[in-house]
Amino acid sequence: MTSPSTITGIEIRACRGPDLLEGSVSVELPGGQRPDFTVVTITTADGTTGTSFGFGALDAKAAAGAMSQVKPFFLGRDTFDANKNMKDFEMFDRRWNHVPIYAYAPFDNACWDIVGKISNQPVYKLLGAAKSEIPLYVSSMFLAGPDDYVKQALEVKARGFKGYKLHPPNKGVDFDIECYRAVRKAVGDDFPLMADPVIMTSYEQALKAGRELEKLGFRWFEEPLLDVNFNGLKKLREKLDIPICGTEVLAGSHYSTAWCIKEGIVDIVRTDVSWRGGLTAVMKTAHLAEAFGVQCELHTTIYHGLEQVQLHAALAISNCEFFETLYPWDDFQFGTKTQLNVIDGMVQAPTGAGLGIEYDWDFIEEHTVAIL
């Protein structure tokens, strides 16, 4: 007998990124557009639907094509069987598939949306609520130089956000340090700052930058080297006092994160509901880290349509201090009628059953380039 929560239909939309806002300098992607995205909608036997944005890479059609390899796996499965589905998918994917790290997540997220709707509860409550609000820090894109970062950091502080992270322009370690110094001087000693160079060219440069960030009182040094440069990251962690933050782009979700904790590769681990396997995998990673006394900070999912999914995880994780979004917001805030609710720099818990997201289907339809 088919359960009412059995998956009977799946739609995957490939959507082009909307045009950049006039005068925007925050997003520099091929084609002059905001990021492509995907939208996955699951329908169950009783007609309940669940939806999640997904990563669009540089080509939403290619990303949706990768996700289409996951679609047959989920058809006929029960949306309530999150752990069974994830475990079974390991076998399915290993035998003859090998999808990208972002392909599975939107299916898992959409299932949780359905579970919440059927249960008439917000998903973060079903995951085990740890809090009802969380401090927001925002992250820059790659700006031109120190003056640009200073201007943005002061704007962020004035808006009451709880921290600012620099993605420096990668014009050499000395130029990066100029940016770090200028921002610290501008915002004062007490305002939380983080640094994420999105990998530097060598261990020696990362060490130099890290020592300067320690003097400047930055909270953490994120992905100073490629996440799979385990030897380099471990050496940095042993040399520096500033916490090293990483693991956000590792395949293997909680398995690879467990190894990084055991081997002392990083001080703070990263995960998110887009690249690391969806809500189910994020919670596994967070609980694993908590058992070892390690912070699990959530990596931005880029689109606010996905940030609203991620908020449920953030509110259910005890060892997550901050919530992250990219800045300025306008470049990533599209495709939903609901938005993040921020009061005095704190992101508030969503309301309503499921993920609590109202999608702008007219916008999504207008930007859809393929349906799989």
C-alpha positions in Angstrom: 0.0 0.0 0.0 1.4 3.4 -1.0 1.9 5.8 1.9 0.4 9.3 1.5 4.0 10.7 1.9 5.4 8.6 -0.9 7.0 10.6 -3.7 5.1 10.4 -6.9 6.4 13.3 -8.9 9.6 15.5 -9.2 10.2 18.6 -11.2 13.6 20.2 -11.7 13.8 23.7 -13.1 17.0 25.2 -14.5 16.8 29.0 -14.1 19.0 31.7 -15.5 20.2 34.4 -13.1 18.3 37.6 -13.2 20.1 40.7 -14.6 22.4 42.5 -12.3 21.0 45.6 -10.6 22.2 48.8 -12.3 25.5 49.9 -10.9 26.2 46.7 -9.0 29.8 45.7 -8.5 29.3 42.9 -6.0 28.9 40.0 -8.4 31.4 39.2 -11.1 30.2 36.2 -12.9 30.4 35.2 -16.6 27.6 36.7 -18.7 27.1 39.8 -16.4 24.2 38.2 -14.5 23.4 37.2 -11.0 24.0 33.5 -10.3 22.0 30.8 -12.1 19.9 28.6 -9.8 17.8 25.5 -9.8 14.4 24.7 -8.2 13.3 21.2 -7.2 9.7 20.5 -6.4 8.6 17.1 -5.0 5.0 15.9 -4.9 3.6 13.1 -2.8 0.8 10.7 -3.2 -1.5 12.8 -1.1 -0.7 15.9 -3.2 1.6 17.7 -0.7 4.4 19.5 -2.4 7.8 20.5 -1.1 10.3 22.9 -2.8 13.9 23.9 -2.5 16.3 26.1 -4.5 19.5 24.4 -5.5 22.9 25.4 -6.8 23.1 26.5 -10.4 26.8 26.5 -10.9 27.8 28.6 -14.0 25.2 26.9 -16.1 21.8 26.0 -14.6 21.1 23.5 -17.4 24.2 21.6 -16.5 23.4 21.7 -12.8 19.9 20.6 -13.4 21.2 17.8 -15.6 23.3 16.5 -12.7 20.3 16.7 -10.4 18.2 14.7 -13.0 20.5 11.7 -12.2 19.2 11.9 -8.6 15.5 12.1 -9.6 14.9 8.4 -10.3 16.4 7.5 -6.9 13.8 9.5 -5.0 10.7 8.5 -7.0 8.7 6.0 -5.0 10.5 6.8 -1.7 8.9 8.1 1.5 9.7 11.7 2.4 9.9 10.8 6.1 12.8 8.4 5.5 15.6 11.0 5.5 18.3 8.8 7.0 17.4 5.7 5.1 17.3 7.7 1.9 20.7 9.2 2.5 22.2 5.9 3.3 20.7 4.1 0.3 21.9 6.9 -1.9 25.5 6.3 -0.9 25.2 2.9 -2.6 23.2 4.2 -5.5 25.6 6.9 -6.3 28.8 4.9 -5.8 27.7 2.0 -8.0 27.3 4.0 -11.3 26.7 7.7 -10.9 29.1 10.1 -8.9 27.0 13.2 -9.0 28.5 16.6 -8.0 28.4 17.5 -4.3 25.4 19.9 -4.8 23.1 17.5 -6.6 21.5 15.6 -3.7 20.7 18.5 -1.3 17.6 20.1 -2.9 15.8 16.8 -2.9 16.5 16.3 0.8 15.4 19.9 1.6 12.2 19.5 -0.3 11.4 16.3 1.5 11.8 18.1 4.9 9.4 20.8 3.6 6.8 18.1 3.0 7.5 16.5 6.4 7.0 19.8 8.1 3.8 20.5 6.2 2.3 17.1 7.0 3.3 17.5 10.6 2.1 21.1 10.7 5.4 22.2 12.3 8.3 24.4 11.1 11.2 22.2 10.2 13.6 23.7 12.7 11.3 22.4 15.5 11.3 18.9 14.0 15.1 19.0 13.8 15.2 20.0 17.5 15.2 23.7 18.1 18.2 25.1 19.9 17.3 28.8 19.6 14.7 31.2 18.1 17.1 33.7 16.6 20.8 33.9 15.5 23.3 36.7 14.9 23.8 37.6 11.3 27.2 38.5 9.8 27.6 39.3 6.1 30.3 38.6 3.6 31.7 40.8 0.9 32.2 39.7 -2.7 35.6 40.5 -4.3 36.0 44.3 -4.2 38.6 46.5 -5.7 40.6 47.6 -2.7 40.8 48.8 0.9 38.5 51.8 0.5 35.7 49.7 -1.0 35.9 47.2 1.9 36.0 50.0 4.5 32.9 51.7 3.0 31.0 48.4 3.0 32.1 47.4 6.5 31.0 50.7 7.9 27.6 50.3 6.2 27.2 46.8 7.6 28.1 48.0 11.1 25.6 50.9 10.8 22.9 48.5 9.8 23.3 46.6 13.1 24.7 43.4 11.6 26.8 41.4 14.0 30.0 41.0 11.9 31.7 41.3 8.5 33.8 38.9 6.5 36.2 40.0 3.8 36.7 38.0 0.6 39.9 39.9 -0.4 40.6 40.6 -4.1 43.5 38.1 -4.4 46.0 40.7 -5.7 48.8 39.3 -3.5 49.1 38.8 0.2 50.4 42.3 0.9 47.4 43.9 -0.8 45.1 41.5 1.1 46.7 42.6 4.4 46.2 46.2 3.5 42.4 45.5 3.2 42.3 43.7 6.5 44.1 46.5 8.3 42.0 49.2 6.8 38.8 47.6 7.8 39.9 46.8 11.3 40.9 50.4 11.8 37.6 51.7 10.5 35.2 49.5 12.5 37.1 49.5 15.8 38.6 46.7 17.9 35.4 45.1 19.1 33.4 44.5 15.9 33.7 40.9 14.7 35.7 40.4 11.5 36.5 37.3 9.6 38.7 36.6 6.6 38.1 34.2 3.7 40.6 34.5 0.8 39.0 31.5 -0.9 42.4 29.8 -1.1 45.8 31.5 -1.3 48.6 30.6 -3.7 50.9 29.0 -1.1 51.3 27.9 2.5 53.9 30.7 3.1 51.5 33.4 2.0 48.7 32.0 4.1 51.0 31.9 7.1 52.0 35.5 6.6 48.3 36.6 6.3 47.3 34.5 9.3 49.9 36.1 11.5 48.7 39.5 10.6 45.0 38.5 11.2 46.0 37.4 14.7 47.4 40.8 15.4 44.2 42.4 14.1 41.9 40.3 16.2 40.0 38.5 13.4 37.6 35.8 14.6 38.7 33.1 12.1 40.8 32.5 9.0 38.6 30.6 6.5 39.8 28.3 3.7 43.3 29.8 3.6 44.3 26.8 1.4 42.3 24.4 -0.7 40.1 22.2 1.5 41.9 19.1 0.3 45.4 20.6 1.1 45.3 18.7 4.3 49.0 18.9 5.1 49.1 22.6 4.5 46.0 23.3 6.6 47.3 21.2 9.4 50.7 23.0 9.4 48.8 26.4 9.5 46.7 25.2 12.4 49.8 24.2 14.4 51.6 27.5 13.7 48.7 29.9 14.2 46.5 30.8 17.1 43.7 32.2 15.0 41.1 29.4 14.3 41.4 27.8 10.9 37.9 27.3 9.4 37.3 24.9 6.5 35.7 21.8 5.0 32.9 23.6 3.1 33.7 22.1 -0.3 34.8 18.6 0.6 32.9 15.7 -0.8 31.9 13.1 1.7 29.9 15.4 4.0 30.1 14.2 7.6 32.5 11.4 6.8 35.2 13.7 5.5 34.5 16.3 8.2 35.0 13.6 10.8 38.5 12.8 9.4 39.4 16.5 9.4 38.4 16.8 13.1 40.3 13.6 14.1 43.5 14.6 12.3 43.4 18.2 13.5 43.2 19.7 10.0 40.9 22.7 11.1 39.5 24.3 14.2 36.1 25.1 12.9 34.2 23.0 10.4 31.8 24.2 7.7 28.7 22.8 6.1 25.6 24.0 4.3 22.3 22.8 2.9 23.4 23.4 -0.7 26.8 21.8 -1.2 27.0 19.3 1.6 23.9 17.1 1.3 20.9 19.1 2.5 19.4 19.5 5.9 19.9 15.8 6.9 23.7 15.9 6.2 24.1 19.3 7.8 22.6 18.0 11.1 24.8 14.9 11.0 27.9 17.1 10.6 26.9 19.6 13.3 26.2 16.8 15.9 29.4 15.1 15.0 31.4 18.4 15.5 29.5 19.1 18.8 30.5 15.7 20.2 34.2 16.7 19.7 33.7 20.2 21.1 34.1 21.8 17.7 32.1 24.8 16.2 30.1 24.1 13.1 29.6 27.4 11.2 27.2 27.3 8.2 28.5 28.5 4.9 26.3 30.8 2.9 24.1 29.1 0.4 24.3 32.2 -1.9 20.6 32.6 -2.8 18.1 33.8 -0.2 15.7 31.2 -1.4 18.2 28.7 0.1 19.3 30.8 3.0 15.7 30.5 4.2 16.1 26.7 4.2 19.5 26.9 5.9 18.0 29.0 8.7 16.1 26.0 10.0 19.4 24.1 10.4 21.1 27.1 12.1 18.3 27.3 14.7 18.6 23.6 15.4 22.4 23.6 16.0 23.8 24.4 19.4 27.4 24.8 18.2 26.7 27.4 15.4 27.3 31.0 16.5 26.5 32.9 13.4 24.3 33.0 10.3 26.0 34.1 7.0 24.7 35.8 3.9 26.5 37.5 1.0 26.3 41.3 0.7 24.8 43.4 -0.7 21.6 41.5 -0.2 19.8 42.7 -3.3 22.0 40.7 -5.7 21.0 37.4 -4.1 17.4 38.1 -2.9 15.1 36.9 -5.6 12.6 34.1 -6.3 10.7 34.2 -3.1 8.0 36.4 -1.6 9.1 35.6 2.0 12.4 37.0 3.1 14.8 36.6 6.1 13.4 38.5 9.0 16.3 40.4 10.7 15.7 42.5 13.9 18.6 44.3 15.5 21.1 42.1 13.6 19.4 38.9 14.6 17.8 36.5 12.1 14.4 35.5 13.5 12.9 32.0 13.4 10.5 31.4 10.4 6.9 30.8 10.9 4.4 28.4 9.3 4.6 24.7 8.6 7.5 23.1 6.6 10.2 25.5 5.5 7.8 28.4 5.6 8.9 29.8 2.2 6.5 31.4 -0.2 8.0 31.2 -3.7 7.6 33.8 -6.4 6.5 31.4 -9.1 5.9 34.2 -11.7 9.6 35.2 -11.3 10.8 31.6 -11.4 8.7 30.8 -14.5 10.1 33.9 -16.2 13.7 32.8 -15.6 13.2 29.1 -16.3 15.2 27.9 -19.3 14.5 24.1 -18.9 12.3 21.7 -17.0 13.5 18.2 -16.3 
